[in-house]
Amino acid sequence: MTAQADLARTPTRTLPTAALALLGVAVMWGSSFPISKDLLVHLPVSDYLAVRFALASLAVWVFRPRILFTLTRRQLGVGVLLGLIYGTGQFLQFVGLSHAAVTVSAFLVSMYVVVVPIFSAVVHRTRVPLATGVAVLLAVTGVMAMSLRGWSFGYGESLVLSSSLLYAAHILTTGRLVRTGEAHAITLVQMVTISVVCAAAGVHDGITLPHGADWWPMLYLALVCGGLAMVVQAWSQARITVSQASVVMVTEPVWASMFAVVIWSEALDLRTVLGAGLVLAAAVLVLTDRGRPVPVVDPLPVQPSPTEFPHHEE
């Protein structure tokens, strides 16, 4: 049975719970931006991602150690596929951010919110529900208001845009292939794959590990923003549509901005406040929409890059 078939049998009352859980994931990822930004001063991107997802994998495995003996061939295949997509997206995003303006990058990496519902509607030959279409418009306008302060497009921006397309693919593939009850198993395989991919990218000059006090933020990023967030994401996406998930997840830069104010004492300007309001309004529209979701491939990513809002993922 596919994720869509599972979704069709899911009682409507479970959908708000899944959307709220996914909103929690966006909050976790938002908190990761200012914390990751500090860590990347001391660690190369590939090493940072390899260590982070290795720790997250270990935590997910320790929570259910017997899961290794129950993994099916299908779960291994789906987990590896999702890990390759997401791991490559993460790597491209972080490398791109070192060559691109943070504000433009923040906008580009959020474009999965547009790609996901359009691609889903084309593939399944369905119309995007009015509430979802309005929510996407509000979200894009809000992200633009928060992040764009000029425009340029070059090597770095192309990498970030590529990562956004991969996040959209990850969201769509997660919704399509992850079945109810498979979140834990597929998340474990996915994170191991990401760690291996990133370690392979950085092994040529050795893997740099965090030192001293850097281990505490790394553990938070690995256990909370990594393992816990990805398990919840997989669980949630088996219960709501990809279009709904993409709108909820794009609230990530809003939370990133809030955490930056708290952690870095950054000032909020009017554009950021208004943009955040529009993005949150989009999420509320999705969370309160009581219409039955169309059976489309449901969504993820993303987990965004750490040098963003204020910003950004992102």
Secondary structure, DSSP 8 states (H G I E B T S, - for coil): --HHHHHHTS-TTHHHHHHHHHHHHHHHHHHHHHHHHHHTTTS-HHHHHHHHHHHHHHHHHHHSGGGGGT--HHHHHHHHHHHHHHHHHHHHHHHHHTTS-HHHHHHHHTTHHHHHHHHHHHHHT----HHHHHHHHHHHHHHHHHH-SS---SHHHHHHHHHHHHHHHHHHHHHHH--TT-HHHHHHHHHHHHHHHHHHHHGGG------GGGHHHHHHHHIIIIIIHHHHHHHHHTTS-HHHHHHHHTTHHHHHHHHHHHHH-----HHHHHHHHHHHHHHHHHHH--S---S----------TT-TTT---
